Amino acid sequence: MPRHRPSQRLLLPALLLSIGLAACQPAAPAAPAPAAAPQPALTAPPAPTAAAPTSAPTAAAPASTPTPAPTAQPAAPTPIDAPPTPAAQPSIYGYQVLNVFPHDPSAFTQGLVYQDGIFYEGTGLRGQSTLRQVDPATGQVLQGVRLPDQYFGEGIALLGDRLYQLTWQENTGFIYDKTSFELLGTWNYAGEGWGLTSDGQRLIMSDGSNELRFLDPAAMEELGRVAVVDGDGLPVTRLNELEWVEGEVWANVWQTDRIARIDPASGRLLGWIDLAGLLPEEDRAAQRVDVLNGIAYDAATGRLFVTGKWWPKLFEIQVAATP
């Protein structure tokens, strides 16, 4: 509805009076324009491609009165050569010897498993590789089979009623009946075979690198891999004999006295167990021995056993509760 307009007879005299008064006043001086704040030189970005208008253009809004730019504040200084944030380093744990058992000094130990009061042990060297069942109290071999001379035996794992054994460079694994040691089959894999264990569902294999492979025990096919890295993100290589311990993979690191504790989901190194000095010097001097190798865990009692290649002793140890 249009608004009511006043009569033109009233508007005209008022308009003439205002014009006359305005003509008698001096013009006000113009206000100086505010100085523009200095701006850094910038490289102009390329002009965007104009898009076709989707609606009719609207009238431009009236320009607002410019306001002075605020005084620029100096930027905070950037520290030079600031030290990097240190990475969280895995803890190092010690050990305590609880028991010492005899061990066959001719056994070049590559894999060790404990179940129901019995050790299952895999040994290496071509022409001497075996799979054996051992009495823990005496070290006596209760049952065993010898691999053909061309094979160099490596890690072993027990899953259900089957035993699995790797070979080093022959790309072949063996599957045995746990009770009779009857050979049930073989499988093939790429690369080398070093250590083997099981999480109760899958087989977990090492190949001398910093990778762990996960295998389907039914089809003996690879399911995936995880790379093992330390606190700095560097690879932890030469992972050898493996054992599954309370949700972690424990791995002998070849040619060291250390066991790596590994998160199997991420590959992150959780800690080290330093077993330096475990085998006494008199035992090392009395006969030829090789490196620490062989981890067995009794999930029923929490007992932990370790030994080495050609070691005359096998040790039950307790890992320190704190680093």
MOFEN-V659205 format. One record per pair of residues at least 24 apart in sequence whose ideal C-beta (glycine too) atoms are under 8 Angstrom apart, sorted by the first residue. I is the first residue (numbers start at 1). J is the second residue. Records with the same first field share a line. If there is no record, write none. Layout:
I->J  J
This chain:
34->66  67  68  69
35->68
36->69
37->69  70  71  72
38->72
87->231  232  233
88->231
89->230  231  232
90->230  231  261  269  270  271  272
91->271  272  323
92->271  272  273  274  323
93->271  272  273  274  319  320  322  323
94->273  274  319  320
95->273  274  275  278  317  318  319  320
96->317  318  320
97->278  315  316  317
98->316  317  318
99->315  316
100->313  314  315  316
101->136  137  139  305  313  314  315  316
102->138  139  312  313  314
103->139  307  311  312  313  314
104->134  139  141
105->287  289  310  311  312
106->310
107->132  309  310
108->290  309  310
109->241  293  294  307  308  309  310  311
110->153  154  155  156  241  293  294  309
111->153  154  155  156  157  165  166  195  196  241  294
112->156  241  243  294  295  296  305  307
113->156  157  158  163  296
114->296  297  298  303  305
115->158  298
118->142
119->296  305  314
120->156  158  163
121->156  294
122->153  154  155  156  165  166
123->153
124->152  153  154  168  309
125->152  153
126->150  151  152
129->153  167
131->156  163  165  174  176  181
133->181
136->305  314
139->314
143->181
144->181
145->176  181  183
147->174
154->193  194  195  196
155->193  194  195  196  197  205  206  240  241  242
156->196
157->196  197  198  203  204  242
158->198
159->198  200  203  217
160->217
162->217
164->196  198  203  217
165->196
166->193  194  195  196  205
167->193
168->192  193  194
173->220
175->220
187->220
189->213  222
194->239  240  241  254
195->239  240  241  242  251  252
196->242
197->242  243  244  249
198->244
199->244  264
200->244
204->242  244  249  264
205->242
206->239  240  242  251
208->237  238  239  240  254
209->235  237  239
210->235  236  237  239
211->239
212->239  242  249  262  264  267
226->264  265  266  267
227->267
228->260  262  267  268  269
229->267  268  269
230->269
231->269
236->260  262  269
240->293
241->293  294  295
242->295
243->295  296  297
244->297
245->295  297  304
246->299
250->295  297
252->291  292  293  294  295
254->291  293
255->291
256->291  292
257->292
259->295  306
271->323
273->319
275->306  317
278->306  315  317
279->308  311  313
283->311  312  313
286->312
287->312
